[in-house]
Amino acid sequence: PNIHITPNKKRGKKEHDSVVSRLRTLALVLYTDGSYINDKVGASAVTADSFITHRLYLSQALEVTVYAAELRRILLALEIVYKKDYKAVIVFINNQAAIRFVANLDS
């Protein structure tokens, strides 16, 4: 996979808008999120058009870290891709640690 991390939020927004405007009709665009709400850790993945959404509450915060939720959300996105067999996919993730972890799985 081609993995790209922008150096700052402003540039990230600009690059996001450019990529989505150019490739939205050619690729599945996904967004992911990991969260901590009401003492629970959760993960989600959603398509840009919100047509497909996967959400998962992982557990109480003491049992599962937010970082684990960040990684689980990437898996949720991949499950959407796998079920639909898309040829081109763009996944937007807002956690550099999770991105770097996944990028280094092959090494």
Stockholm file with secondary structure:
# STOCKHOLM 1.0

chainA/1-107         PNIHITPNKKRGKKEHDSVVSRLRTLALVLYTDGSYINDKVGASAVTADSFITHRLYLSQALEVTVYAAELRRILLALEIVYKKDYKAVIVFINNQAAIRFVANLDS
#=GR chainA/1-107 SS CCCCCCSSHHHHHHHHHHHHHHHTTTSEEEEEEEEEETTEEEEEEEETTSSSEEEEEEEETTTSCHHHHHHHHHHHHHHHHHHHTCSSEEEECCCHHHHHHHHTTTC
#=GC SS_cons         CCCCCCSSHHHHHHHHHHHHHHHTTTSEEEEEEEEEETTEEEEEEEETTSSSEEEEEEEETTTSCHHHHHHHHHHHHHHHHHHHTCSSEEEECCCHHHHHHHHTTTC
//
